[in-house]
Each structure stands twice: as C-alpha cells, then as structure tokens.
Amino acid sequence: MLSDDIPSPLFAPSARPRAAEGRFQRVKVSILGRYMLADRREFPCQVLEMSPGDAVVIAPVAGVDGERIIAYLDHLGRIEGTILKQVDGGFRMDIAASPRKRDKMAAQLTWLANKDLLNLPEDRRHERVVPDIRHSSVVLDDGRRYNCKIIDISLSGAAIELDVRPAMGTPITIGRMRARVVRHFQNGVAVEFASAQEMLNVVQQNLRMH
C-alpha cells in the first residue's frame, strides 16, 4: 500500500501558479510505477512523458480532473500532484514539488532520457542465454496471470512464449521481475526489464515462478 501522509496544502491550487505550468519541457521516457487515487485504490502505471512540472501517465483507471494523486516511480521515487486532464489511455498530472526537488527531478529526467538513447546499442549486445528453468508466470497490470515459457534471457530483457499479446509498452511482472512489452513475435513477446541487471544468475532466480 502506498503511504498517504501528504499535507493537504501541497495540493491547494495556489501550490504552483498556473503561469508556471509552461516553464518545463517534457521529455520522452518509459518509467514504470504505481499510483494511488484519492479513494486509496492502487494501480500500476507507466509514464511516457515527464517534466519537473507534469507527467503523461498511462493508467488502467484515469481518475477525474482535479483528483489527488500519489505515485511511486522507478528511478524517481515518490511524486505528488493532481490530475490536470484525461488523455487517451490515462491522464496528465500536475507535480507538486519544491524548487529544489524540481531541480533534482530535472537532472534525473535528463539522465533517464539520455540513458535510453545511449544504451540501446549496448543492450542489444547483451549476451542472450537459455535459462536452466524455463517455466514461469506473467502477471498483467489488471491482475490476470498466465503461464509462460522463457525462450532466452539477457541482462536487460527476455523473450517469452505467451498465449496472449499485451500491447506494446504494457507493464508486466515475470516472476519477480518488472518489465514492459517491447516487441511481438509469432509465439510470444519480447520484454525489457525495468532496470538492467548485473548477473544472469540473478535474472534466472527472479524470473522463476512464484
């Protein structure tokens, strides 16, 4: 359960002047996480664009305009804010933060955006191996669970045989590994882990069925 200990003044309309909304430029990212609506329901999510002032979030439940949001995102930690408007497949949210936290977030977002661009050739060079134990399970963001067979793995992703074809970019969990779908093929999907790993034996252990 995400903790809900935010003082309400952070979410007052005066917390950030509307004139400041255009100050930040969003960058394209792919960040997985979880968010909590005002009624305390929690859901997985994926951020596709983000600035220190707002974020475009793909989410199974979009909430309503003006609703309070708390989210925990990979690499970035906790963010707080309100829904500005609904978009196709999710919502755009305002981010309530101090100037110091915005500066730190700007640096993190720059690093993440550049990391995705610079690491693509390196990720493709990661050695791919067939794991010792190939059977595992996939959990989709709506809670549905499917058995799968792992074709091969690397430090940054895996190819799996799966009876369903989640949409590109869909957050999933394989064993204990968080990932997103990056490619479809005839008998399954290829996924990219939320963060690259350092040892293949750790990947194998975390992909096992639980």
N, CA and C of each residue as an Amber inpcrd file, in Angstrom:
protein
   630
   0.8410000  -1.1890000   0.0000000   0.0000000   0.0000000   0.0000000
   0.8770000   1.2400000   0.0000000   0.6080000   2.1740000  -0.9070000
   1.3440000   3.4170000  -0.9160000   0.9250000   4.2490000   0.2820000
   1.8970000   4.8700000   0.9410000   1.5720000   5.6800000   2.1110000
   0.9240000   6.9760000   1.6820000   0.0150000   7.4680000   2.5010000
  -0.7340000   8.6770000   2.1910000  -0.5910000   9.6410000   3.3540000
   0.5430000  10.3530000   3.3840000   0.7880000  11.2440000   4.5020000
   1.1340000  12.6450000   4.0230000   0.4600000  13.0780000   2.9640000
   0.7700000  14.3660000   2.3700000  -0.0930000  15.4500000   2.9930000
   0.4890000  16.5380000   3.4920000  -0.3140000  17.6390000   3.9890000
  -1.1610000  18.2190000   2.8690000  -2.4170000  18.4880000   3.1510000
  -3.3230000  18.9600000   2.1160000  -2.9030000  20.2620000   1.4570000
  -2.1730000  21.2090000   2.1240000  -1.7970000  22.4290000   1.4360000
  -0.9600000  22.2140000   0.1890000  -0.2370000  21.0800000   0.1140000
   0.5420000  20.8070000  -1.0810000  -0.3320000  20.7170000  -2.3120000
  -1.6070000  20.4260000  -2.1110000  -2.4860000  20.1840000  -3.2280000
  -3.4610000  21.3220000  -3.4450000  -3.2700000  22.4280000  -2.7420000
  -4.1040000  23.5980000  -2.9750000  -3.7770000  24.1680000  -4.3460000
  -4.7620000  24.7830000  -5.0420000  -4.4950000  25.3320000  -6.3630000
  -3.3620000  26.3350000  -6.3650000  -3.0980000  26.9880000  -5.2270000
  -2.0510000  28.0010000  -5.1920000  -0.6580000  27.4080000  -5.0020000
  -0.5540000  26.0680000  -4.8690000   0.7450000  25.4440000  -4.6220000
   1.7190000  25.7200000  -5.7580000   1.2100000  25.8350000  -6.9910000
   2.0580000  26.1990000  -8.1220000   1.2550000  27.0860000  -9.0430000
   1.6620000  28.3030000  -9.2820000   0.8950000  29.2130000 -10.1340000
   0.7000000  28.6150000 -11.5230000  -0.4940000  28.8160000 -12.0790000
  -0.7940000  28.2530000 -13.3850000   0.1470000  28.8050000 -14.4510000
   0.6230000  30.0190000 -14.2610000   1.5290000  30.6060000 -15.2430000
   2.8260000  29.8260000 -15.3520000   3.1530000  29.0550000 -14.2940000
   4.4080000  28.3050000 -14.2980000   4.2940000  26.9890000 -15.0340000
   3.0700000  26.5900000 -15.4200000   2.8880000  25.2650000 -15.9940000
   3.6700000  25.0810000 -17.2860000   3.8560000  26.1710000 -18.0400000
   4.5410000  26.0330000 -19.3140000   6.0480000  26.1680000 -19.2160000
   6.5950000  26.3160000 -18.0270000   8.0220000  26.5520000 -17.8670000
   8.8530000  25.3140000 -18.1670000   8.2740000  24.1350000 -18.0000000
   9.0350000  22.8990000 -18.0950000   8.7470000  22.1910000 -19.4130000
   9.7950000  21.6580000 -20.0110000   9.6290000  20.8950000 -21.2420000
   9.6460000  19.4140000 -20.9260000   8.6220000  18.7040000 -21.3710000
   8.5610000  17.2670000 -21.1100000   9.5290000  16.5160000 -22.0160000
  10.0960000  15.4220000 -21.4910000  10.9450000  14.5320000 -22.2750000
  10.2710000  13.1720000 -22.3470000  10.5710000  12.4430000 -23.4160000
  10.0020000  11.1040000 -23.5900000  10.7870000  10.1250000 -22.7320000
  10.0730000   9.3650000 -21.9100000  10.6820000   8.3760000 -21.0370000
   9.8090000   7.1250000 -21.0420000  10.2420000   6.1130000 -20.3680000
   9.4260000   4.9130000 -20.1460000   9.7030000   4.4560000 -18.7240000
   8.8750000   4.9310000 -17.8010000   9.1060000   4.7000000 -16.3780000
   7.9030000   3.9590000 -15.8000000   8.1590000   2.8140000 -15.1840000
   7.0940000   2.0340000 -14.5570000   6.9180000   2.4590000 -13.1100000
   5.7240000   2.2340000 -12.5860000   5.4720000   2.5740000 -11.1920000
   4.0710000   2.1870000 -10.7620000   3.6530000   2.7370000  -9.6290000
   2.3050000   2.5420000  -9.1130000   1.7720000   3.8910000  -8.6560000
   0.4290000   4.0480000  -8.7280000  -0.1670000   5.2900000  -8.2720000
  -1.3920000   4.9970000  -7.4250000  -1.7460000   5.9610000  -6.5890000
  -2.9130000   5.8210000  -5.7170000  -3.8580000   7.0030000  -5.9500000
  -5.1210000   6.6930000  -6.1800000  -6.1410000   7.7220000  -6.3380000
  -6.5980000   8.2240000  -4.9750000  -7.4610000   9.2260000  -4.9860000
  -7.9230000   9.8310000  -3.7380000  -8.6740000   8.8440000  -2.8560000
  -9.3330000   7.8250000  -3.4770000 -10.0710000   6.8350000  -2.6890000
  -9.1760000   5.6840000  -2.2250000  -7.8590000   5.8340000  -2.3890000
  -6.8340000   4.8910000  -1.9350000  -6.7150000   3.6250000  -2.7850000
  -7.3980000   3.5680000  -3.9100000  -7.1850000   2.4370000  -4.8230000
  -5.8290000   2.6040000  -5.4980000  -5.1060000   1.4720000  -5.6480000
  -3.7710000   1.4870000  -6.2460000  -3.7650000   0.7270000  -7.5630000
  -2.9660000   1.2200000  -8.5280000  -2.8560000   0.5850000  -9.8360000
  -1.4260000   0.7510000 -10.3590000  -0.9870000  -0.1690000 -11.2250000
   0.3000000   0.0280000 -11.9000000   0.1690000   1.1060000 -12.9670000
   1.2750000   1.6950000 -13.3700000   1.2250000   2.7380000 -14.3890000
   2.5480000   2.7880000 -15.1380000   2.5600000   3.5760000 -16.2060000
   3.7710000   3.8290000 -16.9750000   3.7680000   5.2900000 -17.4010000
   4.8500000   5.9900000 -17.1290000   4.9860000   7.3870000 -17.5360000
   5.6780000   7.4280000 -18.8970000   5.0360000   8.0910000 -19.8650000
   5.5870000   8.1770000 -21.2170000   6.2790000   9.5060000 -21.4870000
   5.7980000  10.5810000 -20.8630000   6.4220000  11.8960000 -20.9920000
   6.3960000  12.5430000 -19.6210000   7.4600000  13.3090000 -19.3120000
   7.5170000  13.8880000 -17.9720000   8.4180000  15.1070000 -17.9670000
   8.0580000  16.0680000 -17.1440000   8.8990000  17.2200000 -16.8410000
   8.8890000  17.3870000 -15.3280000   9.6760000  18.3020000 -14.7700000
   9.6010000  18.5430000 -13.3270000   8.2670000  19.1350000 -12.8900000
   7.4170000  19.5130000 -13.8630000   6.1450000  20.1190000 -13.5080000
   4.9220000  19.2820000 -13.8080000   5.0340000  18.3020000 -14.7280000
   3.8700000  17.4800000 -15.0450000   4.3190000  16.1690000 -15.6690000
   3.3720000  15.2570000 -15.8680000   3.6790000  13.9420000 -16.4320000
   2.4740000  13.4040000 -17.1780000   2.7330000  12.7010000 -18.2660000
   1.6920000  11.9790000 -19.0010000   1.7920000  10.5190000 -18.5830000
   0.7010000  10.0050000 -18.0020000   0.7090000   8.6920000 -17.3630000
  -0.2750000   7.7650000 -18.0640000   0.1970000   6.5860000 -18.4840000
  -0.6890000   5.5390000 -18.9960000  -1.1560000   4.7300000 -17.8030000
  -2.4820000   4.6310000 -17.6380000  -3.0300000   4.0540000 -16.4150000
  -4.3360000   3.3290000 -16.7020000  -4.6020000   2.2150000 -15.9890000
  -5.8530000   1.4730000 -16.2100000  -7.0840000   2.2230000 -15.7240000
  -6.9350000   3.0940000 -14.7280000  -8.0470000   3.9090000 -14.2220000
  -7.5780000   5.3610000 -14.2070000  -8.2610000   6.2210000 -14.9490000
  -7.7560000   7.5690000 -15.1790000  -8.1160000   8.5670000 -14.0880000
  -9.0710000   8.2610000 -13.2080000  -9.4740000   9.2340000 -12.2060000
 -10.2520000  10.3780000 -12.8310000 -10.4120000  11.4650000 -12.1050000
 -11.1710000  12.6210000 -12.5910000 -10.3050000  13.8750000 -12.4820000
 -10.6340000  14.8820000 -13.2810000  -9.8680000  16.1240000 -13.2620000
  -9.8680000  16.7240000 -11.8600000  -8.6970000  17.1320000 -11.4010000
  -8.5700000  17.7250000 -10.0850000  -8.3460000  16.7350000  -8.9600000
  -8.3790000  15.4340000  -9.2820000  -8.2220000  14.4240000  -8.2270000
  -6.7720000  14.3360000  -7.7640000  -6.5980000  14.1070000  -6.4900000
  -5.2820000  13.9980000  -5.8740000  -4.6270000  12.6660000  -6.2560000
  -3.3360000  12.7210000  -6.5460000  -2.5830000  11.5450000  -6.9910000
  -1.2800000  11.4400000  -6.1950000  -0.9490000  10.2200000  -5.7750000
   0.3720000   9.9110000  -5.2290000   0.9250000   8.7660000  -6.0630000
   2.1800000   8.8710000  -6.4790000   2.7810000   7.8070000  -7.2870000
   4.1930000   7.5150000  -6.8200000   4.5890000   6.2540000  -6.9700000
   5.9760000   5.8490000  -6.7520000   6.4940000   5.3200000  -8.0850000
   7.5510000   5.9430000  -8.6050000   8.0680000   5.6240000  -9.9250000
   9.4850000   5.0700000  -9.8270000   9.7850000   4.0740000 -10.6680000
  11.1470000   3.5530000 -10.7380000  12.1110000   4.7030000 -11.0310000
  13.2380000   4.7110000 -10.3710000  14.3050000   5.7040000 -10.5330000
  14.0020000   7.0490000  -9.8790000  12.7350000   7.4350000  -9.7910000
  12.3850000   8.7770000  -9.3170000  11.7820000   8.8000000  -7.9200000
  11.2390000   7.6740000  -7.4670000  10.6210000   7.6520000  -6.1470000
   9.2280000   8.2610000  -6.1440000   8.9100000   8.9160000  -5.0510000
   7.5480000   9.4160000  -4.8300000   7.3300000  10.7670000  -5.5060000
   6.2000000  10.8940000  -6.2090000   5.7510000  12.1880000  -6.7050000
   4.3100000  12.3940000  -6.2600000   3.9110000  13.6560000  -6.1800000
   2.5840000  14.0160000  -5.6870000   1.9940000  15.0680000  -6.6150000
   0.6730000  15.0880000  -6.7220000   0.0550000  16.1050000  -7.5420000
  -1.4230000  15.8720000  -7.7460000  -1.9550000  16.4480000  -8.8200000
  -3.3720000  16.3140000  -9.1400000  -3.5240000  16.0440000 -10.6310000
  -4.6420000  15.4330000 -10.9940000  -4.9410000  15.1670000 -12.3960000
  -5.3550000  16.4770000 -13.0650000  -4.6420000  16.8460000 -14.1440000
  -4.9940000  18.0460000 -14.8990000  -6.0650000  17.7570000 -15.9350000
  -5.9100000  16.6380000 -16.6460000  -6.9310000  16.2510000 -17.6220000
  -6.7090000  14.7970000 -18.0160000  -7.7490000  14.1680000 -18.5260000
  -7.6280000  12.8100000 -19.0140000  -7.0960000  12.8190000 -20.4390000
  -6.2580000  11.8280000 -20.7590000  -5.7380000  11.6480000 -22.1160000
  -6.0300000  10.2140000 -22.5310000  -5.7880000   9.9040000 -23.7830000
  -6.0610000   8.5650000 -24.2900000  -5.2510000   7.5260000 -23.5100000
  -5.9270000   6.6650000 -22.7730000  -5.2620000   5.6040000 -22.0320000
  -4.7520000   6.0000000 -20.6680000  -5.0490000   7.2310000 -20.2150000
  -4.5450000   7.6340000 -18.9090000  -4.8700000   9.0750000 -18.5700000
  -3.8640000   9.8060000 -18.0600000  -4.1070000  11.1840000 -17.6420000
  -2.7990000  11.9720000 -17.6470000  -2.9400000  13.3010000 -17.6410000
  -1.8020000  14.1820000 -17.4180000  -1.9360000  14.7620000 -16.0290000
  -0.8750000  14.6880000 -15.2570000  -0.9330000  15.1510000 -13.8780000
   0.0440000  16.2940000 -13.6410000  -0.3610000  17.1960000 -12.7660000
   0.4950000  18.2400000 -12.2460000   1.3980000  17.6200000 -11.1780000
   2.6300000  18.1120000 -11.0350000   3.5340000  17.6400000  -9.9910000
   3.7820000  18.7650000  -8.9940000   3.4340000  18.5250000  -7.7460000
   3.6570000  19.4980000  -6.6740000   5.0080000  19.2080000  -6.0350000
   5.9260000  20.1510000  -6.1060000   7.2750000  19.9260000  -5.5640000
   7.9430000  21.2630000  -5.2800000   8.8990000  21.2460000  -4.3920000
   9.6790000  22.4420000  -4.0820000  10.6340000  22.7340000  -5.2350000
  11.1230000  23.9800000  -5.3530000  12.1070000  24.2890000  -6.4120000
  13.3230000  23.3720000  -6.3650000  13.7870000  23.0360000  -5.1720000
  14.9550000  22.1570000  -5.0520000  14.6460000  20.7630000  -5.6020000
  13.4650000  20.2550000  -5.2770000  13.1000000  18.9260000  -5.7720000
  12.9000000  18.9500000  -7.2860000  12.3730000  20.0510000  -7.8190000
  12.2050000  20.1520000  -9.2730000  13.5690000  20.1320000  -9.9740000
  14.5480000  20.8250000  -9.3950000  15.8840000  20.8270000  -9.9930000
  16.4730000  19.4190000 -10.0050000  16.2990000  18.7020000  -8.9070000
  16.8010000  17.3260000  -8.8330000  16.0810000  16.4390000  -9.8410000
  14.7570000  16.6220000  -9.9680000  13.9790000  15.8260000 -10.9080000
  14.4060000  16.1100000 -12.3450000  14.6990000  17.3790000 -12.6510000
  15.1430000  17.7400000 -13.9950000  16.4280000  17.0000000 -14.3500000
  17.3540000  16.9230000 -13.4030000  18.6090000  16.2090000 -13.6470000
  18.3530000  14.7170000 -13.8410000  17.4610000  14.1360000 -13.0290000
  17.1530000  12.7130000 -13.1550000  16.4980000  12.4090000 -14.4940000
  15.5750000  13.2740000 -14.9230000  14.8770000  13.0490000 -16.1880000
  15.8350000  13.1680000 -17.3760000  16.7580000  14.1230000 -17.3040000
  17.7540000  14.2540000 -18.3640000  18.5910000  12.9890000 -18.4550000
  19.0050000  12.4690000 -17.3050000  19.7950000  11.2360000 -17.2860000
  18.9940000  10.0680000 -17.8650000  17.7310000   9.9420000 -17.4570000
  16.9090000   8.8320000 -17.9450000  16.6950000   8.9110000 -19.4500000
  16.4020000  10.1090000 -19.9560000  16.1610000  10.2670000 -21.3890000
  17.4210000   9.9320000 -22.1800000  18.5680000  10.4020000 -21.7180000
  19.8180000  10.1130000 -22.4130000  20.2240000   8.6510000 -22.2840000
  19.9540000   8.0560000 -21.1100000  20.2940000   6.6540000 -20.8900000
  19.5770000   5.7640000 -21.8870000  18.2840000   6.0370000 -22.1120000
  17.5140000   5.2170000 -23.0480000  18.0960000   5.3100000 -24.4560000
  18.5250000   6.5100000 -24.8550000  19.0800000   6.6720000 -26.1920000
  20.4610000   6.0340000 -26.3070000  21.3130000   6.2640000 -25.3270000
  22.7030000   5.8130000 -25.4210000  22.8620000   4.3260000 -25.1730000
  21.9450000   3.7300000 -24.3980000  22.1170000   2.3260000 -24.0200000
  21.5220000   1.3460000 -25.0080000  20.7730000   1.8220000 -26.0000000
  20.1060000   0.8830000 -26.9090000  21.0960000  -0.0350000 -27.6200000
  22.1670000   0.4860000 -28.2520000  23.1250000  -0.4330000 -28.8930000
  23.7690000  -1.3830000 -27.8880000  24.0740000  -0.8700000 -26.6780000
  24.7080000  -1.7150000 -25.6570000  23.7700000  -2.8390000 -25.2370000
  22.4790000  -2.5060000 -25.0530000  21.5210000  -3.5230000 -24.6340000
  21.4240000  -4.6340000 -25.6720000  21.5060000  -4.2650000 -26.9540000
  21.4110000  -5.2830000 -27.9920000  22.6230000  -6.2050000 -27.9810000
  23.7220000  -5.7610000 -27.4070000  24.9210000  -6.5880000 -27.3690000
  24.9590000  -7.5070000 -26.1520000  23.9980000  -7.3590000 -25.2270000
  23.9890000  -8.2380000 -24.0620000  23.8450000  -9.6930000 -24.5090000
  24.6510000 -10.5390000 -23.9300000  24.5990000 -11.9670000 -24.2450000
  23.2230000 -12.5310000 -23.9120000  22.6820000 -13.3110000 -24.8310000
  21.3960000 -13.9630000 -24.6080000  21.6430000 -15.4410000 -24.3470000
  21.0400000 -15.9780000 -23.2880000  21.2280000 -17.3780000 -22.9300000
  19.8770000 -18.0200000 -22.6500000  19.8440000 -19.3500000 -22.7500000
  18.6340000 -20.1140000 -22.4000000  18.7330000 -20.4560000 -20.9160000
  17.7390000 -20.0780000 -20.1140000  17.8200000 -20.3350000 -18.6690000
  17.6650000 -21.8110000 -18.3340000  18.1530000 -22.1990000 -17.1580000
  18.0360000 -23.5860000 -16.7090000  16.5810000 -23.9700000 -16.4940000
  15.8190000 -23.0840000 -15.8550000  14.3910000 -23.3150000 -15.6190000
  13.6200000 -22.3460000 -16.4950000  12.8060000 -22.8970000 -17.4030000
  12.1910000 -22.0530000 -18.4340000  10.7340000 -21.7230000 -18.1650000
  10.1300000 -22.3690000 -17.1830000   8.7070000 -22.1090000 -16.9270000
   8.5420000 -21.0360000 -15.8600000   7.6570000 -20.0950000 -16.1360000
   7.3980000 -19.0250000 -15.1840000   5.9520000 -18.5500000 -15.3710000
   5.6240000 -17.4120000 -14.7830000   4.2820000 -16.8600000 -14.9200000
   4.3660000 -15.3610000 -15.1530000   3.4210000 -14.8550000 -15.9110000
   3.3240000 -13.4270000 -16.2240000   2.0570000 -12.8730000 -15.5800000
   2.1840000 -11.7380000 -14.9090000   1.0300000 -11.0520000 -14.3310000
   0.8680000  -9.7180000 -15.0470000  -0.3090000  -9.4910000 -15.6360000
  -0.5830000  -8.2320000 -16.3170000  -0.9940000  -7.1670000 -15.3040000
  -1.1090000  -5.9210000 -15.7750000  -1.3970000  -4.8300000 -14.8490000
  -2.8070000  -4.8850000 -14.2790000  -3.6900000  -5.6950000 -14.8970000
  -5.0420000  -5.8340000 -14.3460000  -5.1660000  -7.0510000 -13.4270000
  -4.0440000  -7.7260000 -13.1400000  -4.0530000  -8.8490000 -12.2130000
  -4.1720000 -10.2160000 -12.8630000  -4.4520000 -10.2660000 -14.1730000
  -4.5590000 -11.5680000 -14.8370000  -3.1850000 -12.2420000 -14.8780000
  -3.1760000 -13.5420000 -14.6530000  -1.9270000 -14.3110000 -14.6010000
  -1.9260000 -15.3860000 -15.6860000  -0.7840000 -15.5500000 -16.3530000
  -0.6450000 -16.5530000 -17.4010000   0.6720000 -17.3060000 -17.2070000
   0.6410000 -18.5980000 -17.4990000   1.8820000 -19.3580000 -17.5340000
   2.6420000 -18.9960000 -18.8050000   3.9500000 -19.0170000 -18.7400000
   4.7520000 -18.7000000 -19.9170000   5.9860000 -19.5910000 -19.9400000
   6.6450000 -19.6190000 -21.0780000   7.8920000 -20.3530000 -21.2420000
   8.9630000 -19.3670000 -21.7080000  10.0770000 -19.3270000 -21.0040000
  11.1360000 -18.3770000 -21.3160000  12.0120000 -18.9510000 -22.4260000
  12.1300000 -18.2150000 -23.5310000  12.9440000 -18.6580000 -24.6590000
  14.4130000 -18.3540000 -24.3910000  14.7010000 -17.1050000 -24.0450000
  16.0580000 -16.7380000 -23.6760000  16.0230000 -15.4760000 -22.8210000
  17.1520000 -15.1700000 -22.1880000  17.2390000 -14.0070000 -21.3200000
  18.5530000 -13.2880000 -21.5630000  18.5870000 -12.0170000 -21.1890000
  19.8300000 -11.2570000 -21.1610000  19.7930000 -10.4040000 -19.9030000
  20.8020000  -9.5540000 -19.7200000  20.8180000  -8.6840000 -18.5450000
  19.7530000  -7.5970000 -18.6340000  19.2190000  -7.3480000 -19.8310000
  18.2710000  -6.2430000 -19.9930000  16.8650000  -6.6720000 -20.3870000
  16.6540000  -7.9700000 -20.7040000  15.3180000  -8.3660000 -21.1240000
  15.2030000  -9.8630000 -21.3470000  14.0770000 -10.2710000 -21.9260000
  13.8090000 -11.6920000 -22.1610000  12.8300000 -11.8490000 -23.3120000
  12.8770000 -13.0170000 -23.9400000  11.8720000 -13.4160000 -24.9240000
  11.0850000 -14.5660000 -24.3130000   9.7580000 -14.4760000 -24.3740000
   8.9230000 -15.4840000 -23.7300000   7.8010000 -15.9440000 -24.6560000
   7.4900000 -17.2300000 -24.5610000   6.3040000 -17.7620000 -25.2380000
   5.1010000 -17.4910000 -24.3480000   4.0520000 -16.9030000 -24.9390000
   2.8930000 -16.4810000 -24.1650000   1.6520000 -16.5690000 -25.0300000
   0.5310000 -17.0130000 -24.4480000  -0.6910000 -17.1990000 -25.2210000
  -1.3970000 -15.8940000 -25.5550000  -1.0920000 -14.8050000 -24.8260000
  -1.7320000 -13.5150000 -25.0920000  -0.6800000 -12.5380000 -25.6230000
  -1.1270000 -11.4370000 -26.2070000  -0.2250000 -10.4210000 -26.7510000
  -0.5490000  -9.0750000 -26.1130000  -0.0020000  -8.7880000 -24.9390000
  -0.2250000  -7.4700000 -24.3530000   0.2880000  -6.3790000 -25.2880000
  -0.3440000  -5.2220000 -25.2520000   0.0330000  -4.1230000 -26.1320000
   1.4730000  -3.6910000 -25.8750000   2.0970000  -3.1280000 -26.9040000
   3.4540000  -2.6060000 -26.7590000   3.4870000  -1.5740000 -25.6380000
   4.4970000  -1.6770000 -24.7790000   4.6200000  -0.7530000 -23.6640000
   3.8920000  -1.1770000 -22.4070000   3.1150000  -2.2770000 -22.4720000
   2.3580000  -2.7270000 -21.3070000   3.2830000  -3.1570000 -20.1720000
   3.0940000  -2.6280000 -18.9530000   3.8840000  -3.1070000 -17.8150000
   3.4280000  -4.5110000 -17.4130000   4.3640000  -5.4070000 -17.1700000
   4.0450000  -6.7560000 -16.7160000   5.0510000  -7.1540000 -15.6370000
   4.7310000  -8.2480000 -14.9430000   5.6670000  -8.8270000 -13.9820000
   5.8950000 -10.2800000 -14.3650000   7.1600000 -10.6790000 -14.5150000
   7.5210000 -12.0750000 -14.7830000   8.2640000 -12.5800000 -13.5620000
   7.7050000 -13.5800000 -12.8890000   8.2870000 -13.9950000 -11.6230000
   8.2920000 -12.8120000 -10.6790000   9.4900000 -12.3300000 -10.3430000
   9.6070000 -11.1300000  -9.5080000  10.1900000  -9.9540000 -10.2660000
  10.3230000 -10.0840000 -11.6030000  10.9430000  -9.0400000 -12.4170000
   9.8830000  -8.1580000 -13.0560000  10.0170000  -6.8390000 -12.8580000
   9.1320000  -5.9000000 -13.5280000   9.6980000  -5.5930000 -14.9010000
   8.8010000  -5.5160000 -15.8850000   9.2470000  -5.3360000 -17.2640000
   8.1350000  -4.6630000 -18.0660000   8.4410000  -4.3930000 -19.3430000
   7.4220000  -3.8800000 -20.2580000   7.5890000  -4.5650000 -21.6050000
   6.4890000  -4.7030000 -22.3290000   6.4990000  -5.3630000 -23.6320000
   7.1020000  -4.4170000 -24.6650000   8.1210000  -4.8980000 -25.4150000
   8.7620000  -4.0530000 -26.4190000   8.6380000  -4.6110000 -27.8370000
   8.2250000  -5.8800000 -27.9740000   8.1070000  -6.4490000 -29.3240000
   7.1910000  -7.6610000 -29.2840000   6.4530000  -7.8740000 -30.3760000
   5.6360000  -9.0740000 -30.5520000   6.3070000  -9.9860000 -31.5740000
   6.1890000 -11.3030000 -31.3990000   6.5700000 -12.2380000 -32.4470000
   5.5470000 -13.3670000 -32.4640000   5.7270000 -14.3490000 -33.3270000
   4.6630000 -15.3140000 -33.6120000   4.1490000 -16.0290000 -32.3710000
   5.0440000 -16.4700000 -31.4910000   4.6090000 -17.2860000 -30.3610000
   4.6760000 -16.5660000 -29.0140000   4.9370000 -15.2620000 -29.0330000
   5.0430000 -14.5920000 -27.7490000   5.4700000 -13.1470000 -27.8630000
   6.2130000 -12.6900000 -26.8450000   6.6170000 -11.2850000 -26.7850000
   8.0500000 -11.1690000 -26.2700000   8.6760000 -10.0610000 -26.5970000
   9.9690000  -9.6990000 -26.0070000   9.7100000  -8.5950000 -24.9900000
  10.4020000  -8.6510000 -23.8630000  10.1990000  -7.6610000 -22.8080000
  11.5420000  -7.0610000 -22.4040000  11.4600000  -5.8360000 -21.9060000
  12.6290000  -5.1360000 -21.3830000  12.4380000  -4.9580000 -19.8900000
  13.4410000  -5.3310000 -19.1000000  13.3310000  -5.1990000 -17.6530000
  13.2940000  -3.7190000 -17.2550000  12.6510000  -3.4270000 -16.1320000
  12.5600000  -2.0570000 -15.6480000  13.9370000  -1.4720000 -15.3840000
  14.8910000  -2.3120000 -14.9990000  16.2790000  -1.8680000 -14.8360000
  17.1900000  -3.0200000 -15.2300000  18.2800000  -2.6920000 -15.9120000
  19.2280000  -3.7230000 -16.3420000  19.8760000  -4.3760000 -15.1270000
  20.1300000  -5.6730000 -15.2380000  20.7070000  -6.4420000 -14.1380000
  22.2190000  -6.5970000 -14.3530000  22.9090000  -7.0680000 -13.3180000
  24.3540000  -7.2150000 -13.3990000  24.8090000  -8.6580000 -13.5620000
  23.9480000  -9.6310000 -13.1640000  24.3490000 -11.0340000 -13.2210000
  23.2010000 -11.8700000 -13.7680000  23.4960000 -12.7490000 -14.7200000
  22.4490000 -13.5700000 -15.3340000  21.8310000 -14.5480000 -14.3440000
  22.6300000 -15.0420000 -13.3760000  22.0420000 -15.9910000 -12.4280000
  20.9970000 -15.3060000 -11.5450000  21.1690000 -14.0040000 -11.2800000
  20.1560000 -13.2550000 -10.5250000  18.8900000 -13.1040000 -11.3600000
  19.0560000 -12.8440000 -12.6520000  17.8950000 -12.7700000 -13.5550000
  17.1290000 -14.0770000 -13.5320000  17.8620000 -15.2070000 -13.6500000
  17.1910000 -16.5090000 -13.6650000  16.3990000 -16.7450000 -12.3900000
  16.9980000 -16.4380000 -11.2350000  16.3110000 -16.6510000  -9.9590000
  15.0450000 -15.8210000  -9.8690000  15.1100000 -14.5730000 -10.3140000
  13.9620000 -13.6720000 -10.1920000  12.8710000 -13.9440000 -11.2100000
  13.1940000 -14.6690000 -12.2980000  12.1840000 -14.9930000 -13.3060000
  11.4070000 -16.2550000 -12.9610000  11.8490000 -17.0020000 -11.9800000
  11.1790000 -18.2650000 -11.6720000   9.7770000 -18.0240000 -11.1360000
   8.9160000 -18.9970000 -11.3660000   7.5230000 -18.8890000 -10.9430000
   7.4070000 -18.8300000  -9.4400000   6.5560000 -17.9320000  -8.9410000
   6.3350000 -17.7950000  -7.5110000   4.8490000 -17.8490000  -7.2200000
